[in-house]
Amino acid sequence: MLINLGTEESSGIAKLPNGTMIQYNQGYVTSGSSFGDVSVYFSEAFKSTPSFICSLRGDTAAGDYKYYGYRLHEESSTKVQIIIVNQDGEAYHGRKVFISWIAIGRWK
């Protein structure tokens, strides 16, 4: 199966017959002003906490061409909360970033 994330904001969900569910999304978000956090809510709950991976880059329209890391802060079957960090591991507060993420788990 090929999932095309495109070039702009896009999202999707795939439920496979074997019980695997894949959810994905991408777009601009602004990290929390004091904590550097971003919450990712799944459009449909997984049976249990899924595997989650994302990539983050700066707002290129504002001249920010850096890529950023993240730390998982909270995970559940309905959402993941991440802390966006810079190359020194420090929280990236109140900044606009482009996120692409994918979560893979079970729906049955």
C-alpha positions in Angstrom: 0.0 0.0 0.0 1.3 3.5 -0.9 0.3 6.4 1.2 1.1 9.8 -0.4 1.4 12.6 2.1 1.4 15.2 -0.7 3.0 18.6 -0.4 0.4 20.5 1.7 -1.7 19.7 4.7 -3.1 16.2 4.3 -4.4 13.4 6.5 -5.7 9.9 6.2 -6.5 6.6 7.8 -6.1 3.0 6.5 -7.7 0.0 8.3 -6.3 -3.2 7.0 -8.2 -6.6 7.2 -5.5 -8.1 9.5 -6.4 -5.5 12.2 -3.6 -3.0 11.5 -4.5 0.7 11.4 -2.4 3.4 9.9 -3.1 7.1 10.6 -1.1 10.0 9.2 -1.2 13.8 8.9 0.9 16.8 8.2 0.7 20.5 8.4 1.8 23.6 10.4 1.5 23.7 14.2 2.7 26.1 16.8 4.4 24.7 19.9 3.3 25.7 23.4 4.6 29.0 24.6 5.9 27.7 27.9 6.4 24.0 27.4 7.2 23.6 23.7 4.5 20.9 23.4 2.3 19.8 20.6 -0.6 17.4 21.0 -1.5 15.0 18.1 -5.0 13.7 18.3 -5.9 10.6 16.3 -9.1 10.8 14.2 -10.0 7.3 15.4 -8.8 5.6 18.6 -6.4 2.7 18.4 -7.0 -0.5 20.4 -3.9 0.3 22.4 -1.0 2.8 22.2 0.3 2.8 18.6 3.9 3.3 17.3 4.4 6.9 16.4 7.1 8.7 14.4 7.3 12.3 13.0 9.5 14.7 11.3 9.6 18.4 12.1 11.0 21.4 10.2 10.9 25.1 10.6 8.6 27.5 8.9 10.4 28.0 5.6 8.1 31.0 4.7 9.6 32.8 7.7 13.2 31.8 6.7 13.5 28.9 9.2 15.1 26.0 7.3 16.1 24.0 10.4 14.9 20.5 11.2 13.9 19.8 14.8 13.7 16.8 17.1 11.1 15.8 19.6 10.7 13.9 22.9 7.6 11.8 23.6 5.8 13.3 26.6 2.5 11.5 26.8 1.1 8.5 24.7 -2.3 6.9 24.6 -4.6 5.2 22.2 -6.2 8.6 21.3 -3.3 11.1 21.3 0.4 11.6 21.5 2.0 14.7 23.1 5.5 15.6 22.0 8.0 18.3 23.1 9.7 19.9 20.2 13.4 20.4 20.8 16.2 22.2 19.0 19.6 20.6 18.1 20.8 21.2 21.7 17.8 19.3 23.1 16.2 22.4 24.5 12.4 22.9 24.2 11.3 25.0 21.2 8.8 27.4 22.6 6.0 29.2 20.8 7.3 28.5 17.3 5.6 27.5 14.1 6.8 24.2 12.7 5.8 21.8 9.9 5.0 18.3 11.2 4.6 15.1 9.3 3.6 12.1 11.4 2.4 8.5 11.1 1.0 6.2 13.7 0.6 2.4 13.3 -1.3 0.2 15.6 -4.3 -2.1 15.9 -8.0 -1.4 15.4 -9.2 -4.9 16.3 
